[in-house]
Amino acid sequence: MIRFSARYNALIDDKGRVVLPSPFKKLMGSLSAEPIVIEKDIYKPCLNIYPQKVHEERLMSIESKLNLFDEGDDDLLADLYENFTTVTMADNGRINIPSDFMDHAGISREVVFVGKGASITLWDEKKYHEAKEMRKPLRESFRERLANSPDTEKP
């Protein structure tokens, strides 16, 4: 299973084209020749990028938990499918971000790719730093929970 990590800065051009950082492209291996999925994050002003195979597995997991005969679940599924698109990646790693996706994330010229396990998040650089600052209290709380967990090794 692929596990993306680290952060990389990049520039996006006026046509919405940006090059995926080479460490991410290398990690994708043969999956980089397949389409990738770009998804509007439902909680934050950023985009989630998945290899298509990983995204399909994620969709199957979500769909298996829904009752498609329930109106609320059906609406949720419609929202889910509305918020992603599939794009191809050029040999050099360049991808085109649709303008409505760029608008959702408030992306301007300077962007940040952040590895997040099975996905990569794409942020406007300024919005990324603002969101990271807002998460500071959450990180402290997480550290405390880990320190107090009986399964955590103490130095």
N, CA, C and O atoms as a GROMACS GRO file, in nm:
protein
  620
    1MET      N    1   0.085  -0.119   0.000
    1MET     CA    2   0.000   0.000   0.000
    1MET      C    3   0.089   0.125   0.000
    1MET      O    4   0.192   0.129   0.067
    2ILE      N    5   0.049   0.223  -0.074
    2ILE     CA    6   0.122   0.348  -0.083
    2ILE      C    7   0.097   0.432   0.041
    2ILE      O    8  -0.016   0.441   0.090
    3ARG      N    9   0.202   0.494   0.092
    3ARG     CA   10   0.192   0.588   0.205
    3ARG      C   11   0.268   0.714   0.168
    3ARG      O   12   0.391   0.717   0.173
    4PHE      N   13   0.194   0.818   0.132
    4PHE     CA   14   0.256   0.945   0.096
    4PHE      C   15   0.290   1.022   0.224
    4PHE      O   16   0.211   1.025   0.318
    5SER      N   17   0.408   1.082   0.226
    5SER     CA   18   0.446   1.166   0.339
    5SER      C   19   0.534   1.280   0.287
    5SER      O   20   0.581   1.277   0.174
    6ALA      N   21   0.554   1.378   0.370
    6ALA     CA   22   0.639   1.495   0.343
    6ALA      C   23   0.558   1.607   0.277
    6ALA      O   24   0.442   1.590   0.240
    7ARG      N   25   0.625   1.721   0.264
    7ARG     CA   26   0.562   1.841   0.208
    7ARG      C   27   0.653   1.899   0.102
    7ARG      O   28   0.775   1.902   0.117
    8TYR      N   29   0.591   1.944  -0.008
    8TYR     CA   30   0.667   2.001  -0.119
    8TYR      C   31   0.596   2.126  -0.170
    8TYR      O   32   0.474   2.125  -0.187
    9ASN      N   33   0.670   2.230  -0.193
    9ASN     CA   34   0.615   2.352  -0.252
    9ASN      C   35   0.624   2.342  -0.403
    9ASN      O   36   0.713   2.276  -0.457
   10ALA      N   37   0.532   2.408  -0.471
   10ALA     CA   38   0.531   2.409  -0.617
   10ALA      C   39   0.461   2.535  -0.665
   10ALA      O   40   0.403   2.611  -0.586
   11LEU      N   41   0.467   2.556  -0.795
   11LEU     CA   42   0.398   2.668  -0.857
   11LEU      C   43   0.296   2.613  -0.955
   11LEU      O   44   0.321   2.514  -1.023
   12ILE      N   45   0.181   2.677  -0.960
   12ILE     CA   46   0.076   2.638  -1.054
   12ILE      C   47   0.062   2.751  -1.156
   12ILE      O   48   0.068   2.868  -1.119
   13ASP      N   49   0.045   2.716  -1.282
   13ASP     CA   50   0.037   2.823  -1.383
   13ASP      C   51  -0.106   2.872  -1.400
   13ASP      O   52  -0.198   2.822  -1.335
   14ASP      N   53  -0.123   2.971  -1.486
   14ASP     CA   54  -0.254   3.034  -1.507
   14ASP      C   55  -0.359   2.937  -1.563
   14ASP      O   56  -0.479   2.961  -1.550
   15LYS      N   57  -0.314   2.829  -1.625
   15LYS     CA   58  -0.406   2.731  -1.683
   15LYS      C   59  -0.439   2.618  -1.586
   15LYS      O   60  -0.506   2.522  -1.623
   16GLY      N   61  -0.390   2.628  -1.462
   16GLY     CA   62  -0.419   2.526  -1.363
   16GLY      C   63  -0.330   2.404  -1.372
   16GLY      O   64  -0.365   2.297  -1.323
   17ARG      N   65  -0.214   2.419  -1.434
   17ARG     CA   66  -0.121   2.307  -1.448
   17ARG      C   67  -0.015   2.313  -1.339
   17ARG      O   68   0.041   2.419  -1.310
   18VAL      N   69   0.011   2.198  -1.280
   18VAL     CA   70   0.112   2.187  -1.175
   18VAL      C   71   0.178   2.050  -1.187
   18VAL      O   72   0.115   1.953  -1.229
   19VAL      N   73   0.306   2.044  -1.151
   19VAL     CA   74   0.379   1.918  -1.160
   19VAL      C   75   0.380   1.852  -1.022
   19VAL      O   76   0.421   1.912  -0.923
   20LEU      N   77   0.335   1.728  -1.018
   20LEU     CA   78   0.337   1.649  -0.896
   20LEU      C   79   0.483   1.630  -0.854
   20LEU      O   80   0.565   1.594  -0.938
   21PRO      N   81   0.517   1.652  -0.729
   21PRO     CA   82   0.656   1.634  -0.686
   21PRO      C   83   0.708   1.494  -0.721
   21PRO      O   84   0.637   1.394  -0.705
   22SER      N   85   0.831   1.488  -0.770
   22SER     CA   86   0.885   1.360  -0.818
   22SER      C   87   0.887   1.250  -0.711
   22SER      O   88   0.866   1.134  -0.747
   23PRO      N   89   0.911   1.280  -0.581
   23PRO     CA   90   0.903   1.169  -0.484
   23PRO      C   91   0.764   1.104  -0.479
   23PRO      O   92   0.753   0.983  -0.459
   24PHE      N   93   0.659   1.184  -0.496
   24PHE     CA   94   0.524   1.128  -0.497
   24PHE      C   95   0.502   1.045  -0.624
   24PHE      O   96   0.445   0.936  -0.619
   25LYS      N   97   0.548   1.098  -0.737
   25LYS     CA   98   0.532   1.027  -0.863
   25LYS      C   99   0.607   0.894  -0.858
   25LYS      O  100   0.554   0.791  -0.902
   26LYS      N  101   0.728   0.894  -0.804
   26LYS     CA  102   0.806   0.770  -0.792
   26LYS      C  103   0.737   0.670  -0.700
   26LYS      O  104   0.734   0.550  -0.728
   27LEU      N  105   0.682   0.719  -0.592
   27LEU     CA  106   0.613   0.632  -0.497
   27LEU      C  107   0.491   0.564  -0.562
   27LEU      O  108   0.457   0.451  -0.528
   28MET      N  109   0.427   0.634  -0.654
   28MET     CA  110   0.311   0.578  -0.722
   28MET      C  111   0.351   0.464  -0.816
   28MET      O  112   0.269   0.378  -0.847
   29GLY      N  113   0.476   0.463  -0.860
   29GLY     CA  114   0.524   0.356  -0.948
   29GLY      C  115   0.438   0.343  -1.072
   29GLY      O  116   0.410   0.442  -1.140
   30SER      N  117   0.396   0.220  -1.101
   30SER     CA  118   0.316   0.195  -1.222
   30SER      C  119   0.180   0.263  -1.217
   30SER      O  120   0.118   0.285  -1.321
   31LEU      N  121   0.133   0.296  -1.096
   31LEU     CA  122   0.003   0.364  -1.085
   31LEU      C  123   0.008   0.506  -1.142
   31LEU      O  124  -0.096   0.564  -1.171
   32SER      N  125   0.129   0.562  -1.160
   32SER     CA  126   0.139   0.698  -1.214
   32SER      C  127   0.098   0.702  -1.361
   32SER      O  128   0.070   0.809  -1.414
   33ALA      N  129   0.096   0.586  -1.427
   33ALA     CA  130   0.052   0.581  -1.566
   33ALA      C  131  -0.101   0.578  -1.577
   33ALA      O  132  -0.157   0.600  -1.684
   34GLU      N  133  -0.167   0.549  -1.466
   34GLU     CA  134  -0.313   0.545  -1.464
   34GLU      C  135  -0.369   0.682  -1.427
   34GLU      O  136  -0.296   0.767  -1.375
   35PRO      N  137  -0.497   0.705  -1.453
   35PRO     CA  138  -0.557   0.834  -1.412
   35PRO      C  139  -0.547   0.854  -1.262
   35PRO      O  140  -0.535   0.758  -1.185
   36ILE      N  141  -0.551   0.980  -1.221
   36ILE     CA  142  -0.556   1.011  -1.079
   36ILE      C  143  -0.686   1.084  -1.051
   36ILE      O  144  -0.748   1.142  -1.141
   37VAL      N  145  -0.726   1.081  -0.926
   37VAL     CA  146  -0.852   1.143  -0.886
   37VAL      C  147  -0.821   1.266  -0.801
   37VAL      O  148  -0.739   1.261  -0.710
   38ILE      N  149  -0.888   1.376  -0.834
   38ILE     CA  150  -0.879   1.499  -0.756
   38ILE      C  151  -1.014   1.521  -0.692
   38ILE      O  152  -1.117   1.520  -0.760
   39GLU      N  153  -1.014   1.541  -0.562
   39GLU     CA  154  -1.139   1.552  -0.486
   39GLU      C  155  -1.137   1.680  -0.402
   39GLU      O  156  -1.036   1.715  -0.342
   40LYS      N  157  -1.250   1.749  -0.400
   40LYS     CA  158  -1.265   1.866  -0.313
   40LYS      C  159  -1.280   1.814  -0.170
   40LYS      O  160  -1.368   1.733  -0.142
   41ASP      N  161  -1.195   1.861  -0.080
   41ASP     CA  162  -1.206   1.820   0.059
   41ASP      C  163  -1.335   1.877   0.117
   41ASP      O  164  -1.369   1.993   0.092
   42ILE      N  165  -1.408   1.796   0.194
   42ILE     CA  166  -1.536   1.843   0.247
   42ILE      C  167  -1.521   1.923   0.375
   42ILE      O  168  -1.617   1.987   0.419
   43TYR      N  169  -1.403   1.921   0.437
   43TYR     CA  170  -1.383   1.992   0.563
   43TYR      C  171  -1.293   2.115   0.551
   43TYR      O  172  -1.309   2.211   0.626
   44LYS      N  173  -1.201   2.112   0.458
   44LYS     CA  174  -1.099   2.217   0.450
   44LYS      C  175  -1.088   2.272   0.309
   44LYS      O  176  -1.131   2.207   0.213
   45PRO      N  177  -1.031   2.392   0.295
   45PRO     CA  178  -1.013   2.449   0.161
   45PRO      C  179  -0.887   2.391   0.094
   45PRO      O  180  -0.788   2.461   0.076
   46CYS      N  181  -0.895   2.264   0.059
   46CYS     CA  182  -0.783   2.199  -0.009
   46CYS      C  183  -0.839   2.090  -0.100
   46CYS      O  184  -0.959   2.062  -0.100
   47LEU      N  185  -0.751   2.029  -0.176
   47LEU     CA  186  -0.789   1.920  -0.265
   47LEU      C  187  -0.717   1.793  -0.222
   47LEU      O  188  -0.603   1.798  -0.175
   48ASN      N  189  -0.783   1.680  -0.239
   48ASN     CA  190  -0.723   1.550  -0.210
   48ASN      C  191  -0.694   1.482  -0.343
   48ASN      O  192  -0.778   1.480  -0.433
   49ILE      N  193  -0.575   1.427  -0.355
   49ILE     CA  194  -0.533   1.360  -0.477
   49ILE      C  195  -0.505   1.213  -0.444
   49ILE      O  196  -0.434   1.182  -0.350
   50TYR      N  197  -0.564   1.125  -0.524
   50TYR     CA  198  -0.550   0.981  -0.503
   50TYR      C  199  -0.510   0.912  -0.634
   50TYR      O  200  -0.553   0.956  -0.740
   51PRO      N  201  -0.430   0.806  -0.628
   51PRO     CA  202  -0.422   0.717  -0.743
   51PRO      C  203  -0.563   0.660  -0.764
   51PRO      O  204  -0.633   0.633  -0.666
   52GLN      N  205  -0.603   0.641  -0.888
   52GLN     CA  206  -0.740   0.596  -0.915
   52GLN      C  207  -0.774   0.466  -0.842
   52GLN      O  208  -0.884   0.451  -0.790
   53LYS      N  209  -0.681   0.373  -0.838
   53LYS     CA  210  -0.707   0.244  -0.772
   53LYS      C  211  -0.738   0.265  -0.623
   53LYS      O  212  -0.830   0.203  -0.570
   54VAL      N  213  -0.663   0.350  -0.558
   54VAL     CA  214  -0.684   0.378  -0.415
   54VAL      C  215  -0.820   0.443  -0.394
   54VAL      O  216  -0.892   0.408  -0.300
   55HIS      N  217  -0.856   0.537  -0.482
   55HIS     CA  218  -0.984   0.606  -0.469
   55HIS      C  219  -1.100   0.509  -0.491
   55HIS      O  220  -1.201   0.517  -0.420
   56GLU      N  221  -1.087   0.419  -0.587
   56GLU     CA  222  -1.193   0.321  -0.612
   56GLU      C  223  -1.215   0.233  -0.489
   56GLU      O  224  -1.329   0.202  -0.454
   57GLU      N  225  -1.106   0.192  -0.424
   57GLU     CA  226  -1.119   0.111  -0.302
   57GLU      C  227  -1.190   0.190  -0.193
   57GLU      O  228  -1.272   0.137  -0.119
   58ARG      N  229  -1.157   0.318  -0.184
   58ARG     CA  230  -1.220   0.406  -0.085
   58ARG      C  231  -1.370   0.418  -0.112
   58ARG      O  232  -1.452   0.410  -0.021
   59LEU      N  233  -1.406   0.438  -0.240
   59LEU     CA  234  -1.547   0.449  -0.277
   59LEU      C  235  -1.624   0.321  -0.244
   59LEU      O  236  -1.736   0.326  -0.193
   60MET      N  237  -1.564   0.207  -0.274
   60MET     CA  238  -1.630   0.080  -0.245
   60MET      C  239  -1.655   0.065  -0.096
   60MET      O  240  -1.759   0.016  -0.054
   61SER      N  241  -1.558   0.108  -0.016
   61SER     CA  242  -1.574   0.100   0.130
   61SER      C  243  -1.688   0.190   0.177
   61SER      O  244  -1.769   0.150   0.260
   62ILE      N  245  -1.695   0.311   0.123
   62ILE     CA  246  -1.801   0.405   0.161
   62ILE      C  247  -1.937   0.352   0.116
   62ILE      O  248  -2.032   0.349   0.194
   63GLU      N  249  -1.945   0.309  -0.010
   63GLU     CA  250  -2.072   0.261  -0.064
   63GLU      C  251  -2.124   0.139   0.011
   63GLU      O  252  -2.245   0.122   0.025
   64SER      N  253  -2.033   0.055   0.059
   64SER     CA  254  -2.076  -0.066   0.130
   64SER      C  255  -2.144  -0.032   0.263
   64SER      O  256  -2.215  -0.116   0.320
   65LYS      N  257  -2.122   0.088   0.312
   65LYS     CA  258  -2.181   0.130   0.440
   65LYS      C  259  -2.311   0.209   0.421
   65LYS      O  260  -2.375   0.247   0.519
   66LEU      N  261  -2.349   0.233   0.296
   66LEU     CA  262  -2.468   0.312   0.269
   66LEU      C  263  -2.584   0.225   0.225
   66LEU      O  264  -2.565   0.118   0.166
   67ASN      N  265  -2.704   0.271   0.254
   67ASN     CA  266  -2.826   0.208   0.206
   67ASN      C  267  -2.873   0.293   0.088
   67ASN      O  268  -2.926   0.403   0.107
   68LEU      N  269  -2.854   0.243  -0.032
   68LEU     CA  270  -2.887   0.321  -0.150
   68LEU      C  271  -3.037   0.344  -0.168
   68LEU      O  272  -3.078   0.420  -0.255
   69PHE      N  273  -3.118   0.279  -0.085
   69PHE     CA  274  -3.263   0.301  -0.088
   69PHE      C  275  -3.305   0.404   0.016
   69PHE      O  276  -3.424   0.433   0.031
   70ASP      N  277  -3.209   0.458   0.089
   70ASP     CA  278  -3.233   0.565   0.186
   70ASP      C  279  -3.204   0.698   0.119
   70ASP      O  280  -3.096   0.717   0.062
   71GLU      N  281  -3.299   0.790   0.125
   71GLU     CA  282  -3.283   0.918   0.054
   71GLU      C  283  -3.160   0.995   0.102
   71GLU      O  284  -3.088   1.053   0.021
   72GLY      N  285  -3.137   0.997   0.232
   72GLY     CA  286  -3.021   1.068   0.286
   72GLY      C  287  -2.890   1.008   0.238
   72GLY      O  288  -2.798   1.080   0.199
   73ASP      N  289  -2.881   0.875   0.240
   73ASP     CA  290  -2.760   0.808   0.191
   73ASP      C  291  -2.741   0.833   0.042
   73ASP      O  292  -2.629   0.852  -0.006
   74ASP      N  293  -2.852   0.832  -0.032
   74ASP     CA  294  -2.845   0.857  -0.176
   74ASP      C  295  -2.795   1.000  -0.203
   74ASP      O  296  -2.714   1.021  -0.294
   75ASP      N  297  -2.843   1.096  -0.126
   75ASP     CA  298  -2.796   1.235  -0.140
   75ASP      C  299  -2.648   1.246  -0.106
   75ASP      O  300  -2.573   1.317  -0.174
   76LEU      N  301  -2.607   1.177  -0.001
   76LEU     CA  302  -2.466   1.178   0.038
   76LEU      C  303  -2.378   1.123  -0.073
   76LEU      O  304  -2.272   1.178  -0.103
   77LEU      N  305  -2.423   1.014  -0.134
   77LEU     CA  306  -2.348   0.954  -0.244
   77LEU      C  307  -2.340   1.049  -0.363
   77LEU      O  308  -2.236   1.060  -0.428
   78ALA      N  309  -2.451   1.118  -0.392
   78ALA     CA  310  -2.451   1.215  -0.503
   78ALA      C  311  -2.351   1.327  -0.475
   78ALA      O  312  -2.276   1.368  -0.564
   79ASP      N  313  -2.349   1.377  -0.352
   79ASP     CA  314  -2.252   1.481  -0.315
   79ASP      C  315  -2.109   1.431  -0.329
   79ASP      O  316  -2.022   1.502  -0.378
   80LEU      N  317  -2.087   1.308  -0.287
   80LEU     CA  318  -1.954   1.250  -0.295
   80LEU      C  319  -1.905   1.246  -0.440
   80LEU      O  320  -1.793   1.288  -0.469
   81TYR      N  321  -1.989   1.195  -0.529
   81TYR     CA  322  -1.949   1.182  -0.669
   81TYR      C  323  -1.938   1.318  -0.739
   81TYR      O  324  -1.861   1.332  -0.835
   82GLU      N  325  -2.012   1.415  -0.694
   82GLU     CA  326  -2.006   1.549  -0.753
   82GLU      C  327  -1.873   1.618  -0.723
   82GLU      O  328  -1.830   1.705  -0.798
   83ASN      N  329  -1.808   1.579  -0.614
   83ASN     CA  330  -1.691   1.652  -0.567
   83ASN      C  331  -1.558   1.591  -0.607
   83ASN      O  332  -1.455   1.626  -0.548
   84PHE      N  333  -1.555   1.502  -0.705
   84PHE     CA  334  -1.426   1.456  -0.755
   84PHE      C  335  -1.428   1.443  -0.906
   84PHE      O  336  -1.533   1.431  -0.968
   85THR      N  337  -1.308   1.445  -0.962
   85THR     CA  338  -1.291   1.428  -1.106
   85THR      C  339  -1.166   1.345  -1.129
   85THR      O  340  -1.077   1.338  -1.045
   86THR      N  341  -1.162   1.283  -1.245
   86THR     CA  342  -1.047   1.201  -1.282
   86THR      C  343  -0.968   1.274  -1.390
   86THR      O  344  -1.026   1.324  -1.487
   87VAL      N  345  -0.837   1.280  -1.373
   87VAL     CA  346  -0.750   1.346  -1.471
   87VAL      C  347  -0.634   1.253  -1.503
   87VAL      O  348  -0.602   1.161  -1.427
   88THR      N  349  -0.570   1.279  -1.616
   88THR     CA  350  -0.450   1.203  -1.650
   88THR      C  351  -0.327   1.285  -1.614
   88THR      O  352  -0.332   1.408  -1.609
   89MET      N  353  -0.220   1.215  -1.588
   89MET     CA  354  -0.095   1.281  -1.554
   89MET      C  355   0.000   1.265  -1.672
   89MET      O  356   0.016   1.155  -1.726
   90ALA      N  357   0.063   1.375  -1.713
   90ALA     CA  358   0.162   1.370  -1.820
   90ALA      C  359   0.285   1.292  -1.772
   90ALA      O  360   0.303   1.273  -1.652
   91ASP      N  361   0.367   1.250  -1.865
   91ASP     CA  362   0.488   1.174  -1.830
   91ASP      C  363   0.578   1.248  -1.732
   91ASP      O  364   0.645   1.186  -1.650
   92ASN      N  365   0.578   1.381  -1.741
   92ASN     CA  366   0.664   1.461  -1.651
   92ASN      C  367   0.597   1.486  -1.516
   92ASN      O  368   0.654   1.555  -1.431
   93GLY      N  369   0.477   1.431  -1.494
   93GLY     CA  370   0.407   1.447  -1.367
   93GLY      C  371   0.311   1.565  -1.363
   93GLY      O  372   0.252   1.593  -1.259
   94ARG      N  373   0.295   1.634  -1.476
   94ARG     CA  374   0.206   1.750  -1.477
   94ARG      C  375   0.060   1.707  -1.478
   94ARG      O  376   0.020   1.616  -1.552
   95ILE      N  377  -0.019   1.774  -1.395
   95ILE     CA  378  -0.163   1.751  -1.392
   95ILE      C  379  -0.235   1.884  -1.408
   95ILE      O  380  -0.183   1.990  -1.372
   96ASN      N  381  -0.354   1.878  -1.463
   96ASN     CA  382  -0.438   1.997  -1.481
   96ASN      C  383  -0.546   1.996  -1.375
   96ASN      O  384  -0.623   1.900  -1.363
   97ILE      N  385  -0.552   2.104  -1.297
   97ILE     CA  386  -0.653   2.118  -1.193
   97ILE      C  387  -0.769   2.198  -1.251
   97ILE      O  388  -0.748   2.312  -1.292
   98PRO      N  389  -0.890   2.143  -1.255
   98PRO     CA  390  -1.005   2.219  -1.306
   98PRO      C  391  -1.027   2.348  -1.226
   98PRO      O  392  -1.002   2.352  -1.106
   99SER      N  393  -1.074   2.452  -1.294
   99SER     CA  394  -1.087   2.584  -1.231
   99SER      C  395  -1.181   2.582  -1.111
   99SER      O  396  -1.155   2.651  -1.012
  100ASP      N  397  -1.292   2.506  -1.116
  100ASP     CA  398  -1.382   2.504  -1.000
  100ASP      C  399  -1.317   2.436  -0.879
  100ASP      O  400  -1.352   2.466  -0.765
  101PHE      N  401  -1.225   2.346  -0.903
  101PHE     CA  402  -1.151   2.283  -0.794
  101PHE      C  403  -1.051   2.382  -0.735
  101PHE      O  404  -1.033   2.389  -0.614
  102MET      N  405  -0.987   2.459  -0.823
  102MET     CA  406  -0.894   2.563  -0.775
  102MET      C  407  -0.970   2.666  -0.692
  102MET      O  408  -0.921   2.713  -0.590
  103ASP      N  409  -1.090   2.702  -0.738
  103ASP     CA  410  -1.172   2.799  -0.663
  103ASP      C  411  -1.208   2.744  -0.525
  103ASP      O  412  -1.202   2.816  -0.426
  104HIS      N  413  -1.246   2.617  -0.519
  104HIS     CA  414  -1.282   2.555  -0.390
  104HIS      C  415  -1.168   2.568  -0.289
  104HIS      O  416  -1.191   2.598  -0.172
  105ALA      N  417  -1.046   2.545  -0.336
  105ALA     CA  418  -0.930   2.546  -0.247
  105ALA      C  419  -0.866   2.684  -0.235
  105ALA      O  420  -0.770   2.702  -0.160
  106GLY      N  421  -0.918   2.782  -0.310
  106GLY     CA  422  -0.860   2.916  -0.305
  106GLY      C  423  -0.716   2.918  -0.355
  106GLY      O  424  -0.634   2.996  -0.307
  107ILE      N  425  -0.687   2.832  -0.451
  107ILE     CA  426  -0.549   2.818  -0.500
  107ILE      C  427  -0.512   2.935  -0.589
  107ILE      O  428  -0.584   2.971  -0.682
  108SER      N  429  -0.396   2.993  -0.558
  108SER     CA  430  -0.339   3.097  -0.644
  108SER      C  431  -0.215   3.039  -0.711
  108SER      O  432  -0.222   2.930  -0.767
  109ARG      N  433  -0.105   3.106  -0.706
  109ARG     CA  434   0.015   3.060  -0.778
  109ARG      C  435   0.102   2.964  -0.695
  109ARG      O  436   0.149   2.863  -0.748
  110GLU      N  437   0.121   2.994  -0.569
  110GLU     CA  438   0.209   2.911  -0.486
  110GLU      C  439   0.125   2.808  -0.411
  110GLU      O  440   0.030   2.841  -0.340
  111VAL      N  441   0.163   2.681  -0.428
  111VAL     CA  442   0.087   2.571  -0.368
  111VAL      C  443   0.179   2.481  -0.287
  111VAL      O  444   0.301   2.486  -0.299
  112VAL      N  445   0.116   2.399  -0.204
  112VAL     CA  446   0.188   2.303  -0.121
  112VAL      C  447   0.122   2.166  -0.138
  112VAL      O  448   0.001   2.152  -0.121
  113PHE      N  449   0.204   2.067  -0.171
  113PHE     CA  450   0.160   1.928  -0.173
  113PHE      C  451   0.200   1.867  -0.038
  113PHE      O  452   0.314   1.882   0.005
  114VAL      N  453   0.106   1.800   0.028
  114VAL     CA  454   0.134   1.738   0.157
  114VAL      C  455   0.090   1.592   0.152
  114VAL      O  456  -0.025   1.561   0.123
  115GLY      N  457   0.184   1.501   0.180
  115GLY     CA  458   0.150   1.360   0.187
  115GLY      C  459   0.063   1.333   0.308
  115GLY      O  460   0.088   1.384   0.416
  116LYS      N  461  -0.040   1.251   0.287
  116LYS     CA  462  -0.135   1.222   0.396
  116LYS      C  463  -0.175   1.074   0.389
  116LYS      O  464  -0.292   1.040   0.377
  117GLY      N  465  -0.075   0.988   0.397
  117GLY     CA  466  -0.104   0.845   0.392
  117GLY      C  467  -0.140   0.800   0.252
  117GLY      O  468  -0.056   0.805   0.162
  118ALA      N  469  -0.263   0.757   0.232
  118ALA     CA  470  -0.307   0.706   0.103
  118ALA      C  471  -0.336   0.817   0.003
  118ALA      O  472  -0.360   0.789  -0.115
  119SER      N  473  -0.335   0.943   0.047
  119SER     CA  474  -0.366   1.054  -0.042
  119SER      C  475  -0.262   1.165  -0.028
  119SER      O  476  -0.176   1.162   0.060
  120ILE      N  477  -0.274   1.261  -0.118
  120ILE     CA  478  -0.191   1.382  -0.116
  120ILE      C  479  -0.287   1.498  -0.109
  120ILE      O  480  -0.386   1.501  -0.183
  121THR      N  481  -0.262   1.594  -0.023
  121THR     CA  482  -0.345   1.714  -0.022
  121THR      C  483  -0.272   1.825  -0.096
  121THR      O  484  -0.150   1.836  -0.089
  122LEU      N  485  -0.349   1.906  -0.166
  122LEU     CA  486  -0.296   2.021  -0.240
  122LEU      C  487  -0.360   2.145  -0.183
  122LEU      O  488  -0.483   2.159  -0.183
  123TRP      N  489  -0.277   2.236  -0.136
  123TRP     CA  490  -0.322   2.359  -0.070
  123TRP      C  491  -0.266   2.482  -0.140
  123TRP      O  492  -0.159   2.476  -0.200
  124ASP      N  493  -0.338   2.591  -0.132
  124ASP     CA  494  -0.279   2.721  -0.155
  124ASP      C  495  -0.180   2.740  -0.040
  124ASP      O  496  -0.212   2.709   0.075
  125GLU      N  497  -0.060   2.791  -0.068
  125GLU     CA  498   0.042   2.797   0.036
  125GLU      C  499  -0.002   2.879   0.157
  125GLU      O  500   0.021   2.838   0.271
  126LYS      N  501  -0.063   2.993   0.134
  126LYS     CA  502  -0.105   3.078   0.246
  126LYS      C  503  -0.212   3.007   0.330
  126LYS      O  504  -0.205   3.008   0.453
  127LYS      N  505  -0.309   2.946   0.264
  127LYS     CA  506  -0.416   2.875   0.336
  127LYS      C  507  -0.361   2.755   0.414
  127LYS      O  508  -0.410   2.722   0.522
  128TYR      N  509  -0.259   2.690   0.358
  128TYR     CA  510  -0.197   2.577   0.428
  128TYR      C  511  -0.138   2.624   0.562
  128TYR      O  512  -0.161   2.562   0.666
  129HIS      N  513  -0.062   2.732   0.558
  129HIS     CA  514   0.002   2.781   0.681
  129HIS      C  515  -0.102   2.829   0.782
  129HIS      O  516  -0.084   2.811   0.902
  130GLU      N  517  -0.210   2.891   0.734
  130GLU     CA  518  -0.318   2.933   0.824
  130GLU      C  519  -0.383   2.811   0.891
  130GLU      O  520  -0.407   2.812   1.012
  131ALA      N  521  -0.411   2.709   0.812
  131ALA     CA  522  -0.474   2.588   0.866
  131ALA      C  523  -0.381   2.516   0.964
  131ALA      O  524  -0.426   2.464   1.066
  132LYS      N  525  -0.253   2.514   0.932
  132LYS     CA  526  -0.157   2.448   1.021
  132LYS      C  527  -0.151   2.520   1.155
  132LYS      O  528  -0.141   2.456   1.260
  133GLU      N  529  -0.155   2.652   1.153
  133GLU     CA  530  -0.153   2.729   1.277
  133GLU      C  531  -0.279   2.701   1.360
  133GLU      O  532  -0.272   2.690   1.482
  134MET      N  533  -0.393   2.689   1.293
  134MET     CA  534  -0.518   2.662   1.364
  134MET      C  535  -0.520   2.522   1.425
  134MET      O  536  -0.592   2.497   1.522
  135ARG      N  537  -0.441   2.429   1.369
  135ARG     CA  538  -0.436   2.292   1.421
  135ARG      C  539  -0.343   2.276   1.541
  135ARG      O  540  -0.336   2.168   1.599
  136LYS      N  541  -0.272   2.381   1.577
  136LYS     CA  542  -0.177   2.371   1.689
  136LYS      C  543  -0.239   2.312   1.815
  136LYS      O  544  -0.181   2.220   1.873
  137PRO      N  545  -0.355   2.362   1.861
  137PRO     CA  546  -0.415   2.303   1.982
  137PRO      C  547  -0.449   2.154   1.965
  137PRO      O  548  -0.439   2.077   2.061
  138LEU      N  549  -0.488   2.114   1.845
  138LEU     CA  550  -0.517   1.972   1.820
  138LEU      C  551  -0.392   1.887   1.833
  138LEU      O  552  -0.396   1.776   1.888
  139ARG      N  553  -0.280   1.938   1.783
  139ARG     CA  554  -0.154   1.864   1.794
  139ARG      C  555  -0.114   1.846   1.940
  139ARG      O  556  -0.069   1.739   1.980
  140GLU      N  557  -0.132   1.951   2.020
  140GLU     CA  558  -0.100   1.942   2.163
  140GLU      C  559  -0.189   1.838   2.231
  140GLU      O  560  -0.142   1.757   2.311
  141SER      N  561  -0.317   1.840   2.200
  141SER     CA  562  -0.411   1.743   2.257
  141SER      C  563  -0.373   1.601   2.216
  141SER      O  564  -0.380   1.508   2.297
  142PHE      N  565  -0.334   1.585   2.092
  142PHE     CA  566  -0.294   1.453   2.042
  142PHE      C  567  -0.169   1.404   2.116
  142PHE      O  568  -0.162   1.287   2.155
  143ARG      N  569  -0.073   1.491   2.134
  143ARG     CA  570   0.049   1.454   2.208
  143ARG      C  571   0.014   1.408   2.350
  143ARG      O  572   0.068   1.309   2.399
  144GLU      N  573  -0.076   1.480   2.414
  144GLU     CA  574  -0.118   1.443   2.550
  144GLU      C  575  -0.185   1.306   2.552
  144GLU      O  576  -0.158   1.224   2.639
  145ARG      N  577  -0.274   1.282   2.454
  145ARG     CA  578  -0.341   1.152   2.447
  145ARG      C  579  -0.241   1.040   2.427
  145ARG      O  580  -0.251   0.934   2.489
  146LEU      N  581  -0.143   1.062   2.338
  146LEU     CA  582  -0.041   0.960   2.315
  146LEU      C  583   0.042   0.936   2.441
  146LEU      O  584   0.071   0.822   2.476
  147ALA      N  585   0.080   1.044   2.507
  147ALA     CA  586   0.162   1.031   2.628
  147ALA      C  587   0.089   0.956   2.738
  147ALA      O  588   0.151   0.886   2.817
  148ASN      N  589  -0.042   0.969   2.742
  148ASN     CA  590  -0.122   0.904   2.847
  148ASN      C  591  -0.177   0.768   2.807
  148ASN      O  592  -0.244   0.702   2.886
  149SER      N  593  -0.148   0.726   2.685
  149SER     CA  594  -0.197   0.597   2.638
  149SER      C  595  -0.114   0.484   2.698
  149SER      O  596   0.009   0.493   2.700
  150PRO      N  597  -0.178   0.378   2.748
  150PRO     CA  598  -0.103   0.267   2.808
  150PRO      C  599  -0.017   0.192   2.706
  150PRO      O  600   0.078   0.124   2.744
  151ASP      N  601  -0.050   0.204   2.576
  151ASP     CA  602   0.026   0.133   2.473
  151ASP      C  603   0.147   0.211   2.424
  151ASP      O  604   0.227   0.158   2.347
  152THR      N  605   0.163   0.334   2.469
  152THR     CA  606   0.273   0.418   2.422
  152THR      C  607   0.400   0.388   2.500
  152THR      O  608   0.399   0.384   2.623
  153GLU      N  609   0.508   0.366   2.425
  153GLU     CA  610   0.637   0.342   2.491
  153GLU      C  611   0.690   0.472   2.548
  153GLU      O  612   0.684   0.577   2.483
  154LYS      N  613   0.740   0.466   2.668
  154LYS     CA  614   0.799   0.584   2.733
  154LYS      C  615   0.950   0.581   2.711
  154LYS      O  616   1.011   0.474   2.716
  155PRO      N  617   1.011   0.697   2.686
  155PRO     CA  618   1.157   0.700   2.664
  155PRO      C  619   1.234   0.668   2.790
  155PRO      O  620   1.357   0.667   2.788
   0.00000   0.00000   0.00000
